[in-house]
């Protein structure tokens, strides 16, 4: 087996592990781009936003919750990206699926 083939297989296995973990994780997990658009979400996010994954991708939290609440989340996410440091805070977020009381962890 070539070195390139081994590297491709390792990358594929890592991606599969990440996807499987996200699918089974009971809390909300979302990956976003620099414009805060959803790149990937797990089933917990789908339930909270009452939308299947394909309806969430590319959209932002502003598409789902009141602007004031989205502003708070968005400002924190921008701060994390700029500082490149993880932040963990207790939050209350109104979502289509009901109010979410949670510990929000953002990281770069």
CORBELMO-V587491 format. One record per pair of residues at least 24 apart in sequence whose ideal C-beta (glycine too) atoms are under 7 Angstrom apart, sorted by the first residue. I is the first residue (numbers start at 1). GAP is how many residues later the second one is. If there is no record, write none. Layout:
i = <I/I>
gap = <GAP/GAP>
//
This chain:
i = <32/34/36/36/36/36/47/48/48/48/49/49/49/50/50/64/64/65/65/65/66/69/69/76/77/80/80/80/81/84>
gap = <45/47/24/25/38/41/50/47/49/52/46/47/48/46/47/31/32/28/29/30/28/24/25/30/29/26/27/28/27/24>
//
